[in-house]
């Protein structure tokens, strides 16, 4: 996997545009294990892991994937550069998460469970 700013999310995960949600998830898991900085001592591992996480955050969510595909593969930031979308930016109204199912969970108010 070349580390190029012009790579699409599909290229980062090694997928075709017709990939299913299960294929996206499988590719993400495989590459996340390969490029995780704790497991891979390559100096490029943190950046590649971030690219994989960002690609999964977009392609793993049906709404974001539809927006990404409709924009011709341009990122939410608009310029098409991967740094425009930061999966760890907590200031964004809906931060990208490599675990979208956890991002939507909210804790119940204190005392609401009796």
C-alpha positions in Angstrom: 0.0 0.0 0.0 1.6 3.2 -1.1 1.3 6.2 1.2 -0.1 8.7 -1.3 -2.5 11.6 -0.4 -4.4 11.0 -3.6 -5.4 7.4 -2.7 -9.1 6.8 -2.4 -10.6 5.1 0.7 -11.2 2.1 -1.5 -7.6 2.0 -2.6 -6.4 2.3 1.1 -8.5 -0.8 2.0 -7.7 -2.6 -1.3 -11.4 -2.8 -2.3 -13.5 -2.2 -5.4 -16.3 0.3 -5.2 -18.8 -2.6 -5.4 -17.5 -4.0 -2.1 -20.1 -5.1 0.5 -20.2 -3.8 4.1 -18.9 -7.2 5.2 -15.9 -6.9 2.8 -15.2 -3.4 4.0 -15.1 -4.6 7.6 -13.0 -7.7 6.8 -10.4 -5.5 4.9 -10.3 -3.0 7.8 -9.7 -5.7 10.4 -6.9 -7.2 8.4 -5.2 -3.9 7.7 -5.7 -2.6 11.2 -3.9 -5.6 12.6 -1.1 -5.3 10.0 -0.5 -1.5 10.5 -1.3 -1.1 14.2 1.7 0.8 15.7 1.9 -1.5 18.7 2.4 -4.5 16.4 4.3 -2.9 13.4 7.5 -1.1 14.1 7.7 0.4 10.6 8.1 4.2 10.9 5.1 4.7 8.5 2.8 2.4 10.5 1.0 5.1 12.5 0.2 7.1 9.4 -1.0 4.0 7.5 -3.0 2.9 10.5 -4.7 6.4 10.5 -5.4 6.1 6.8 -7.0 2.7 7.3 -9.1 3.9 10.3 -10.2 7.0 8.3 -11.2 4.9 5.3 -13.2 2.5 7.4 -14.9 5.3 9.3 -16.2 6.6 5.9 -16.8 3.3 4.1 -18.1 1.5 7.1 -21.0 4.0 7.6 -23.7 3.7 4.9 -24.6 7.4 5.0 -21.0 8.6 4.8 -20.2 6.1 2.1 -23.1 7.3 0.0 -21.9 10.9 0.4 -18.3 9.9 -0.4 -19.4 8.0 -3.5 -21.8 10.8 -4.7 -18.9 13.3 -4.4 -16.7 11.2 -6.7 -14.5 10.1 -3.9 -13.8 13.5 -2.5 -13.4 13.8 1.3 -15.8 15.6 3.5 -13.4 18.5 3.9 -13.7 19.2 0.2 -10.1 19.2 -1.2 -9.8 15.5 -1.6 -6.8 15.3 0.8 -7.0 12.6 3.5 -5.9 15.1 6.2 -9.2 17.0 5.6 -11.0 14.3 7.6 -9.6 13.5 11.1 -11.3 10.5 12.7 -10.1 11.7 16.1 -11.3 15.3 15.9 -13.7 15.6 18.8 -14.7 19.1 17.8 -16.5 18.0 14.7 -20.3 17.7 15.0 -20.1 14.0 14.2 -16.5 12.8 14.6 -15.5 9.8 12.5 -14.9 6.7 14.5 -13.4 3.4 13.5 -16.2 2.0 15.7 -19.3 3.7 14.5 -21.6 1.6 16.6 -19.9 2.9 19.7 -19.9 6.5 18.6 -23.8 6.5 18.6 -24.2 5.1 22.1 -25.1 7.5 24.8 -25.1 6.8 28.5 -28.5 7.2 30.2 -28.8 10.2 32.6 -27.7 9.5 36.2 -30.5 8.0 38.3 -32.7 7.0 35.3 -32.3 3.3 35.9 -34.2 2.3 39.0 
